[in-house]
Amino acid sequence: MTDRRPLSVDLVLAPVDASDESTDAVAYAAAIASKYDATVHVVHVLGEEVVREIEEGVVDDAQVAADGEAIMEAAERIAAEHEVPLSTSVAYGFSTKMKLRHPGSVVLDTAEELDADFLVVPREPVSGDPGEVLAKAAEYVLLYASQPVLSV
């Protein structure tokens, strides 16, 4: 009997922000990648407040860098635990110049650009915390993604 899978997965995309749910999403993405001998790509989606500060030139570079590093270190640790390759990127989750740029569209655009085969998105309660950028993105991604999506 052969090990036949109905789905071919080479790249699992996990968008993240500063939430605990994002860490869970990376863990699920790594577990899926491990089953399919795939790579995990983690995209850190920057929130509206940070993007505005960057565009206005008033951002606290050290704080943004520290937050991003903590997020990526957690992703690296999880990927290593599952023994899967990891790639990372950072994307603006909002734009003051483009109305249609929001976290959900950023996730789908990243998936298309990377030719991702599977998406794992954190489903977060809307708490108002500026670090929780993806709170409303999961539903959008579930509705419009052309890839299979796991919402955690």
C-alpha positions in Angstrom: 0.0 0.0 0.0 1.4 3.4 -0.9 1.2 6.6 1.1 -1.1 8.5 -1.2 -2.1 12.0 -0.2 -4.9 13.9 -1.9 -3.0 17.2 -1.5 0.5 18.2 -2.5 2.1 20.7 -0.2 5.5 22.3 -0.7 5.0 25.6 1.1 2.9 26.4 4.1 2.3 30.1 4.8 1.7 31.4 8.3 1.0 35.1 8.7 1.8 36.3 12.2 1.6 39.3 14.5 2.4 39.8 18.2 -0.5 37.6 19.4 -0.4 34.2 21.2 -2.7 32.8 18.4 0.1 33.6 15.9 2.5 31.3 17.8 -0.2 28.6 17.7 -0.6 29.1 13.9 3.2 28.7 13.4 3.1 25.4 15.4 0.2 24.1 13.2 2.0 25.2 10.1 5.2 23.4 11.1 3.3 20.2 12.0 1.6 20.3 8.5 4.9 21.0 6.8 6.5 18.1 8.7 3.8 15.7 7.4 4.3 16.8 3.8 8.1 17.4 3.9 7.3 21.1 3.1 8.8 24.5 4.0 7.1 27.0 6.3 7.1 30.7 5.4 6.2 33.1 8.2 5.2 36.6 7.2 5.1 39.2 10.0 2.3 41.6 9.2 2.9 45.0 10.6 -0.1 46.9 12.1 -1.6 50.2 11.1 -0.1 52.1 13.9 3.5 50.9 13.1 3.0 51.5 9.4 1.8 55.1 10.1 4.7 55.8 12.3 7.1 54.4 9.7 5.6 56.6 6.9 5.6 59.7 9.2 9.2 59.0 10.2 8.4 58.8 14.0 8.7 55.0 14.5 10.6 53.6 17.4 13.0 51.5 15.3 14.5 49.6 18.3 11.0 48.6 19.5 9.8 47.4 16.1 13.0 45.5 15.6 12.8 43.9 19.0 9.2 42.9 18.5 10.0 41.5 15.0 13.0 39.6 16.3 11.0 38.0 19.1 8.3 36.9 16.7 10.9 35.4 14.3 12.9 33.7 17.1 9.7 32.0 18.2 9.0 30.8 14.6 12.6 29.6 14.3 12.3 27.6 17.5 9.0 26.0 16.5 10.4 25.1 13.0 13.5 23.6 14.5 11.3 21.5 16.9 9.5 20.1 13.9 12.6 19.8 11.8 11.2 21.8 8.9 12.8 24.5 6.8 11.7 28.1 7.5 11.7 31.3 5.5 10.5 34.7 6.8 9.4 38.1 5.5 7.8 41.3 6.8 4.9 43.1 5.2 2.9 46.3 5.8 -0.6 45.2 6.8 -2.0 48.6 6.0 -1.4 51.6 3.7 -2.3 55.2 4.0 -2.1 55.5 0.2 -3.9 52.3 -0.9 -7.4 51.7 0.4 -7.5 48.1 -0.5 -4.4 47.1 1.4 -5.3 45.4 4.7 -4.1 42.3 6.5 -6.3 39.9 4.7 -5.2 41.1 1.3 -1.6 41.1 2.4 -1.9 37.4 3.4 -3.5 36.5 0.0 -1.0 38.5 -2.0 1.9 36.9 -0.1 0.4 33.5 -0.7 0.2 34.2 -4.4 3.7 35.7 -4.7 5.2 32.7 -2.9 3.0 30.1 -4.6 1.9 28.8 -1.2 0.0 25.5 -1.1 -1.6 25.8 2.3 -2.4 28.7 4.7 -2.6 28.6 8.5 -4.1 31.8 9.9 -4.6 32.8 13.5 -8.2 33.5 14.4 -8.0 36.0 17.1 -10.6 37.7 19.3 -10.8 41.5 18.5 -9.3 42.9 21.6 -8.1 46.3 20.3 -4.4 45.5 21.1 -2.3 47.2 18.4 -0.1 44.2 18.2 -3.0 42.0 17.1 -3.1 42.9 13.4 -4.7 39.7 12.1 -7.8 39.8 14.2 -10.1 40.4 11.3 -8.0 38.8 8.5 -8.9 35.2 9.1 -12.5 35.5 7.8 -11.3 37.4 4.7 -8.7 34.8 4.0 -11.1 31.9 4.5 -13.5 33.5 2.0 -11.1 34.4 -0.7 -8.1 32.1 -0.6 -7.6 29.7 -3.5 -5.5 27.4 -1.2 -6.7 25.2 1.6 -6.8 27.2 4.9 -6.6 26.2 8.5 -7.8 28.8 10.9 -6.5 28.3 14.4 
